[in-house]
Amino acid sequence: MNCRSKWIQVDFVKGSRTFANSCWACILVCGATGFLLVGFSSCVGEDLIPVLSSEHIVFIPQGVVMCFYGIAGLFLGLYLWCTAFRDVGGGYNLFDKREGFSSIFRWGFPGKNRRIHIRLALKDVEAVGLESREGFYPRRILYLKVRGRRNIPLTRIGEGLTLGDMEEKAAEPARFPRVSIEGF
């Protein structure tokens, strides 16, 4: 989703609050709960889940390992839920011609650096670049090349766009401050 006028352009960046992350968190929590209950069932000697029989599972070592995997999976699932709930990585890219500045905002992990806000002058922006690596896990990142600073990413990592879509996405922020596009 983008907002655009003659003087201001805002590009919203999707964070970790996605349908896929929510699905993976649900699957992980459900599976980890099953592992934990089957491991605990082998300790108690009764089936806590009627569908999953634990009569052939000896508590030491198999039940202990299943409990360990269940606890680890619960922590990982809760971590995914927390990052999705807090929308880590979400934010916006703001370009303002009238004031002559660019503002990059992202939500981070909880703590003193929860809000990541970078404000820079449009005259310091040299180019909009594209880093593309092909292969088994292709990586395409759109970034802002700024004089005297490191490259600032404009898209989220792992967005999964095609090269044509990335060209279109690179043209929008490059056209507005009238800078070149590098990396094609």
C-alpha positions in Angstrom: 0.0 0.0 0.0 1.4 3.4 -1.0 0.3 7.0 -0.5 1.5 9.5 -3.0 1.0 13.2 -3.7 3.0 15.8 -5.6 5.3 16.5 -2.6 5.1 13.4 -0.4 5.4 9.7 -1.0 4.8 7.1 1.7 5.5 3.4 1.1 4.3 1.0 3.8 6.5 -2.0 4.6 4.8 -5.2 5.8 6.4 -6.7 9.0 6.2 -10.1 10.5 2.4 -9.9 11.0 1.6 -12.2 8.1 -0.8 -15.0 7.6 2.0 -17.5 7.0 3.7 -16.6 10.3 0.5 -17.0 12.2 -0.1 -20.4 10.6 3.4 -21.6 11.4 3.0 -20.4 15.0 -0.2 -22.3 15.4 1.2 -25.5 13.9 4.3 -25.2 16.0 2.4 -24.6 19.3 0.0 -27.5 18.6 2.8 -29.9 17.6 4.9 -28.9 20.6 1.9 -29.3 23.0 1.4 -32.8 21.6 5.0 -33.7 22.1 4.9 -32.4 25.7 1.7 -34.2 26.6 2.9 -37.5 25.1 6.2 -37.2 27.0 4.4 -36.4 30.2 2.0 -39.2 29.6 4.9 -41.7 29.5 6.0 -40.4 32.9 2.5 -40.6 34.5 1.6 -43.9 32.8 -1.8 -42.7 31.5 -2.7 -41.3 28.1 -3.5 -37.6 28.5 -4.4 -37.4 24.8 -6.6 -40.4 23.9 -5.6 -40.3 20.2 -1.9 -40.4 21.0 -0.9 -43.6 22.8 2.2 -43.5 25.0 2.3 -47.1 26.2 5.3 -48.0 24.0 7.3 -44.9 25.0 9.7 -45.4 27.9 10.0 -42.2 30.0 13.8 -42.3 30.1 15.2 -41.5 27.5 12.3 -41.1 25.0 9.8 -39.4 27.2 12.4 -36.9 28.4 13.4 -36.1 24.9 9.8 -35.6 23.8 9.2 -33.3 26.8 12.4 -31.3 25.8 11.2 -31.0 22.2 7.8 -29.9 23.4 9.1 -27.2 25.7 11.5 -25.9 23.0 8.7 -25.9 20.4 6.4 -24.0 22.8 9.1 -21.3 23.3 9.7 -21.0 19.6 6.0 -20.8 18.9 5.5 -18.1 21.5 8.4 -16.2 20.1 6.7 -16.3 16.6 3.4 -15.2 18.2 5.2 -12.3 20.0 7.0 -11.1 16.8 3.8 -11.3 14.8 1.8 -9.5 17.5 4.4 -6.7 17.7 4.8 -6.6 13.9 8.6 -6.6 14.0 10.0 -5.2 10.8 6.9 -3.3 9.8 7.0 0.5 9.2 7.1 3.0 6.4 9.4 4.8 4.0 8.6 8.5 3.7 10.0 10.9 1.0 9.1 14.6 1.4 10.2 16.9 -1.5 8.9 20.1 0.1 10.9 19.7 3.3 13.7 17.9 1.5 14.1 14.8 3.8 13.5 11.1 3.8 12.4 9.2 6.8 12.7 5.4 7.3 10.7 3.9 10.2 10.6 0.3 11.4 9.3 -1.4 14.5 12.0 -3.5 16.2 12.1 -6.0 19.1 11.0 -4.7 22.5 13.5 -2.7 24.4 15.1 0.7 24.2 15.5 0.4 20.4 11.9 -0.6 19.7 11.5 2.3 17.3 14.0 2.5 14.5 13.8 5.9 12.9 16.3 7.2 10.3 15.9 10.7 9.0 18.2 12.0 6.2 18.3 14.7 3.7 17.1 13.9 0.1 20.3 15.6 -1.3 22.4 12.9 0.4 20.5 10.1 -1.4 22.8 8.9 -4.2 20.7 6.1 -5.7 18.2 3.3 -5.2 19.9 -0.1 -5.5 18.8 -3.7 -5.9 20.8 -6.6 -4.6 19.8 -9.8 -6.2 21.2 -13.3 -5.6 19.7 -16.2 -7.5 19.8 -19.9 -6.5 17.9 -22.3 -4.3 16.9 -19.4 -1.9 16.8 -16.3 -4.1 17.4 -13.0 -2.2 16.3 -9.7 -3.6 16.6 -6.5 -1.5 15.8 -3.0 -2.5 18.0 -0.4 -0.6 18.7 3.3 -0.4 22.3 4.3 -1.1 23.2 7.3 1.0 26.3 9.4 0.9 28.5 8.7 3.9 26.3 5.9 5.3 25.7 2.3 4.9 22.9 1.1 2.5 19.4 1.3 4.1 17.0 -1.5 3.1 13.6 -0.3 1.8 11.9 -3.7 1.5 11.6 -6.5 4.0 14.0 -9.5 3.5 12.4 -12.6 2.1 9.5 -10.8 0.4 9.7 -13.2 -2.6 9.1 -10.8 -5.4 10.1 -11.5 -9.0 12.8 -9.4 -10.7 10.1 -7.5 -12.7 8.2 -6.6 -9.5 11.5 -5.5 -7.9 12.2 -3.2 -10.9 8.8 -1.6 -10.5 9.3 -1.2 -6.8 12.7 0.4 -7.4 11.3 2.8 -9.9 8.9 4.4 -7.5 11.3 5.6 -4.8 13.9 6.5 -7.5 11.5 8.6 -9.6 10.3 10.7 -6.6 13.7 12.2 -5.5 15.0 11.8 -9.0 18.0 9.5 -8.4 19.4 6.7 -10.4 18.8 3.0 -10.0 21.8 0.7 -9.5 22.2 -3.0 -9.6 20.2 -4.1 -12.6 
